[in-house]
């Protein structure tokens, strides 16, 4: 492939209020096979970027009305715009370079510039754009794949859950106690898989920047009670004792009021309590909810402590990373704690872990009060 062929479709927008400078740049870039569009002011440049985004912008700093810094800032604030490298052209000192880079420019070149240096910087920025465009394309393709995969998996899982429950209710025929136990086990496994699919979908939404929160005033005590009631039968099946303790009387439940997305906070609590039950063979799961204050914040504190396997020091370092689930044979996809940590941080909270092998684990979920 010739150099001329490799530059086909590359469109450069050159912005300068001095026509002679523009013609010089045009001649130089077109001789290398680039398509060049010339404009003489910032407003026209902004309209051009919105109507037909270029591959690269060569932008003079000193222009009347709107200078290159302001043009750069406005371009970077255009929503849903593909990445466009900006090369600033300046005749001033390092201070102007710093201002330009802070405004969002990618590189700069001083006047009078060497033609070889200009072409080298153009090629470098175009390589950068190509790399970022490729990454964005891969991210979009991954998002589409995950969305399609989770949708295709959810449909048969939901259908299977409905059918299994009909069998368990003896809708079609009488079944033996042993068969009921087997069907109940199948329902649990099906629900676990469905939960993993839903978690994968939520994580993919986060990474695509499409996850939104609906904040409202909600009671953490109420959320925790719901989760404990829902998961108690699972603990009972495993002959585990599950206890909920509070440091306040019933009429003072408002001390656990937080501002957050109730559904997402419930997801975190359910994940922490569910994991405690899952990784404990004997003993108990103790859930404590309280409130306390430090020098900077009033907190609602949720402790979930178990007497299970515990987590090694090595695994504790990576337990909240995506797809890092520890070495226990019961470990799942490694997404639940990753998602929980993100939800906590989005609420200006945090999750802390203390654990010792063969003695159990303590997860602490902290949220700002009020």
C-alpha positions in Angstrom: 0.0 0.0 0.0 1.4 3.4 -0.9 1.6 6.4 1.5 -1.1 8.1 -0.6 -3.5 5.1 -0.2 -2.9 5.0 3.6 -4.1 8.6 4.0 -7.3 8.1 2.0 -10.3 9.3 4.0 -8.1 11.3 6.5 -9.6 14.8 6.8 -7.8 17.5 8.6 -9.4 20.8 9.7 -6.9 23.7 9.8 -8.0 26.8 11.7 -6.1 30.1 11.5 -7.2 33.7 11.0 -4.3 34.4 8.7 -5.0 33.0 5.2 -1.4 32.8 4.1 -0.7 30.4 7.0 -3.7 28.3 6.0 -2.5 28.0 2.4 1.0 27.0 3.5 -0.5 24.2 5.7 -2.9 23.1 3.0 -0.1 22.8 0.4 2.0 20.8 2.8 -0.7 18.4 4.0 -2.3 17.8 0.6 1.1 16.9 -0.8 1.1 14.1 1.7 -2.3 12.9 0.5 -4.5 14.3 3.3 -7.8 16.0 2.6 -7.7 19.5 4.2 -10.5 21.9 5.1 -9.7 25.5 5.9 -11.5 27.9 8.2 -10.5 31.3 9.6 -12.3 31.6 12.9 -13.3 29.6 16.0 -17.1 29.7 15.5 -16.9 28.3 12.0 -14.5 25.6 13.3 -17.0 24.5 15.9 -19.8 24.3 13.4 -17.6 22.3 11.1 -16.7 19.9 13.9 -20.4 19.3 14.8 -21.5 18.9 11.1 -18.6 16.8 9.8 -16.1 15.8 12.5 -12.5 15.7 11.0 -9.8 13.1 11.7 -7.6 15.8 13.3 -7.6 19.6 14.0 -4.7 21.9 13.4 -5.6 24.9 15.6 -3.9 28.3 15.9 -3.9 29.7 19.5 -4.2 33.4 18.8 -7.4 34.3 17.0 -9.9 37.1 17.4 -13.2 36.6 19.3 -12.6 32.9 20.3 -9.0 31.8 20.8 -7.7 28.3 20.3 -7.9 27.5 24.0 -11.7 28.2 24.1 -12.3 26.4 20.9 -10.5 23.4 22.4 -12.6 23.5 25.5 -15.8 23.7 23.6 -14.9 20.8 21.3 -14.1 18.6 24.3 -17.5 19.4 25.8 -19.4 18.3 22.7 -21.5 15.3 24.0 -21.2 11.9 22.3 -18.4 13.1 20.0 -15.8 10.7 18.7 -12.2 11.4 19.8 -10.6 14.1 17.6 -6.9 14.9 18.2 -6.1 18.6 18.5 -2.7 20.0 17.6 -2.2 23.6 18.8 0.0 26.0 16.9 1.5 28.7 19.1 4.2 31.4 18.9 4.3 31.8 22.7 6.1 30.4 25.7 5.6 27.3 27.8 2.8 28.9 29.8 0.6 28.9 26.7 1.4 25.3 26.1 0.3 24.3 29.6 -2.9 26.2 29.2 -3.6 24.5 25.9 -2.9 21.0 27.3 -5.1 21.7 30.3 -7.9 22.8 27.9 -7.8 19.4 26.2 -5.3 19.7 23.4 -3.2 16.7 22.6 0.0 18.3 21.3 1.5 21.6 20.2 4.0 23.0 17.8 5.6 26.4 17.8 5.8 28.9 15.0 7.7 29.0 12.8 7.5 25.3 12.5 9.7 22.8 10.7 7.7 21.0 8.0 9.1 17.6 8.9 8.2 18.1 12.6 4.7 19.2 11.7 4.1 16.1 9.5 5.6 13.8 12.2 3.3 15.2 14.9 0.3 14.9 12.5 1.2 11.2 11.9 1.6 10.6 15.6 -1.8 12.0 16.5 -3.5 10.1 13.7 -2.0 6.9 15.0 -3.3 7.8 18.5 -6.8 8.4 17.0 -6.7 5.1 15.1 -5.8 3.3 18.4 -8.6 5.0 20.4 -11.1 4.4 17.7 -10.2 0.8 17.6 -10.6 0.5 21.4 -14.0 2.2 21.3 -15.1 -0.1 18.5 -14.1 -3.2 20.5 -15.9 -1.8 23.6 -19.1 -1.3 21.6 -18.8 -4.8 20.1 -18.2 -6.3 23.6 -21.2 -4.4 24.9 -23.4 -5.6 22.1 -22.2 -9.2 22.6 -22.8 -9.1 26.4 -26.3 -7.6 25.8 -27.2 -10.2 23.3 -25.7 -13.1 25.3 -27.5 -12.1 28.6 -30.8 -11.7 26.7 -30.5 -15.1 25.1 -29.5 -16.7 28.4 -32.2 -15.0 30.5 -35.1 -16.1 28.3 -34.7 -19.9 28.7 -33.6 -19.5 32.4 -36.8 -17.6 33.2 -38.9 -20.2 31.3 -37.2 -23.1 33.1 -37.8 -21.4 36.5 -41.5 -21.1 35.8 -41.8 -24.7 34.6 -39.8 -26.1 37.5 -42.0 -24.2 40.0 -45.1 -25.7 38.3 -43.7 -29.2 38.8 -42.9 -28.4 42.4 -46.5 -27.2 43.0 -47.7 -30.5 41.5 -49.6 -28.7 38.8 -49.3 -31.6 36.3 -49.2 -34.6 38.6 -48.3 -35.7 42.1 -44.6 -36.2 42.8 -42.6 -37.9 45.5 -40.8 -36.0 48.3 -37.5 -37.0 46.9 -38.4 -35.6 43.5 -39.5 -32.4 45.2 -36.1 -32.1 46.8 -34.4 -32.7 43.4 -36.6 -30.0 41.7 -36.0 -27.5 44.5 -32.2 -28.0 44.0 -32.7 -27.5 40.3 -34.6 -24.2 41.0 -31.8 -23.0 43.2 -29.2 -23.7 40.6 -31.3 -22.1 37.9 -31.7 -19.0 40.1 -28.0 -18.8 40.8 -27.2 -18.9 37.1 -29.9 -16.2 36.4 -28.3 -14.0 39.1 -24.9 -14.4 37.5 -26.3 -13.4 34.1 -28.0 -10.3 35.7 -24.7 -9.4 37.4 -22.8 -9.7 34.2 -25.3 -7.4 32.5 -25.0 -4.8 35.3 -21.2 -4.8 35.1 -21.3 -4.4 31.3 -23.6 -1.4 31.8 -21.2 0.1 34.2 -18.2 -0.3 31.9 -20.2 1.2 29.0 -21.1 4.2 31.1 -24.8 3.4 30.9 -25.5 2.5 34.5 -27.8 5.1 36.2 -28.8 5.5 39.8 -32.2 6.6 41.2 -31.4 8.3 44.6 -34.0 8.6 47.3 -34.2 8.5 51.0 -34.3 4.9 52.2 -33.8 2.9 55.4 -30.9 0.5 55.4 -32.5 -1.3 58.4 -35.6 -2.1 56.3 -33.4 -3.3 53.4 -31.4 -5.6 55.6 -34.5 -7.0 57.2 -36.0 -7.8 53.7 -32.8 -9.6 52.6 -32.5 -11.6 55.8 -36.1 -12.7 55.5 -35.6 -13.7 51.9 -32.3 -15.6 52.6 -33.2 -17.2 55.9 -34.6 -20.4 54.3 -31.3 -20.9 52.4 -29.5 -20.7 55.8 -31.9 -23.1 57.4 -31.4 -25.6 54.6 -27.7 -25.5 55.5 -28.4 -25.8 59.3 -26.9 -22.3 59.8 -28.0 -19.8 62.4 -28.6 -16.4 60.9 -28.9 -13.4 63.3 -29.7 -9.8 62.8 -28.6 -7.4 65.5 -29.2 -3.7 65.8 -27.7 -1.1 68.1 -30.9 1.0 68.3 -34.5 0.5 69.3 -37.2 0.1 66.8 -38.5 3.7 67.0 -35.0 5.0 66.2 -34.8 3.2 62.9 -34.3 6.6 61.1 -30.7 6.6 62.2 -30.1 4.2 59.3 -31.6 6.5 56.7 -29.3 7.0 53.7 -29.7 8.7 50.3 -29.3 6.1 47.7 -30.7 3.8 45.1 -32.7 1.3 47.1 -32.5 -1.5 44.5 -28.8 -1.2 44.2 -28.2 -1.1 47.9 -30.4 -4.1 48.3 -28.2 -5.8 45.7 -25.1 -5.2 47.8 -26.7 -6.4 51.0 -28.0 -9.5 49.3 -24.6 -10.3 47.8 -22.8 -9.9 51.1 -25.3 -12.0 53.1 -25.7 -14.6 50.3 -21.9 -15.0 50.1 -21.7 -15.5 53.9 -24.3 -18.3 53.8 -22.7 -19.8 50.7 -19.2 -20.1 52.2 -20.2 -21.3 55.6 -20.8 -25.0 56.4 -21.4 -24.7 60.1 -21.8 -22.1 62.8 -23.7 -18.9 62.0 -24.0 -15.7 60.0 -24.3 -12.6 62.1 -25.5 -9.3 60.6 -25.1 -6.2 62.6 -26.4 -2.7 61.6 -25.4 0.4 63.6 -24.5 4.0 63.2 -21.4 5.9 64.2 -19.5 9.1 63.6 -15.9 9.9 62.9 -14.1 13.2 62.4 -15.5 13.7 58.9 -18.8 11.8 58.5 -21.9 10.2 60.2 -22.1 6.6 58.9 -24.5 3.8 58.7 -22.5 0.6 59.3 -23.5 -2.9 58.2 -21.3 -5.8 59.4 -21.8 -9.3 57.8 -19.7 -11.8 59.7 -19.6 -15.6 59.2 -17.8 -18.6 60.6 -17.0 -20.0 57.2 -13.9 -20.8 55.1 -12.3 -17.4 55.3 -10.3 -15.7 52.6 -6.5 -15.9 52.3 -4.3 -12.8 52.5 -3.4 -13.3 48.9 -7.0 -13.4 47.7 -8.0 -10.5 49.8 -5.8 -8.2 47.7 -7.8 -8.9 44.5 -11.2 -10.0 45.8 -13.0 -6.9 44.6 -11.5 -7.0 41.1 -13.6 -8.1 38.2 -13.5 -11.9 37.5 -11.3 -12.4 40.6 -13.3 -14.8 42.8 -10.8 -16.5 45.0 -9.7 -20.1 45.0 -12.6 -21.7 46.9 -14.4 -24.3 44.8 -17.7 -22.6 45.5 -16.5 -19.3 44.1 -18.7 -17.8 41.4 -18.1 -15.5 38.5 -16.0 -13.0 40.5 -18.4 -10.1 39.5 -20.6 -9.8 42.6 -18.1 -8.1 44.9 -16.7 -6.1 42.1 -20.2 -4.7 41.4 -20.9 -4.2 45.1 -17.7 -2.2 45.5 -18.7 0.0 42.6 -22.2 0.6 44.0 -20.8 1.5 47.4 -18.3 4.0 46.0 -21.0 5.5 43.8 -22.9 6.2 47.1 -19.8 7.8 48.6 -19.4 4.7 50.8 -17.0 1.8 51.0 -16.7 -1.9 51.7 -14.0 -3.3 53.9 -12.9 -6.9 54.5 -11.3 -8.7 57.4 -10.8 -12.4 57.2 -8.7 -15.3 58.3 -8.6 -18.8 56.8 -10.7 -21.4 58.5 -12.1 -18.8 60.9 -14.5 -16.8 58.8 -14.9 -13.4 57.2 -16.2 -10.0 58.2 -17.4 -7.6 55.4 -18.2 -4.1 56.6 -20.4 -1.9 54.4 -20.3 1.9 55.2 -22.7 4.5 53.9 -23.0 8.2 54.7 -26.1 8.9 56.9 -28.9 11.1 55.7 
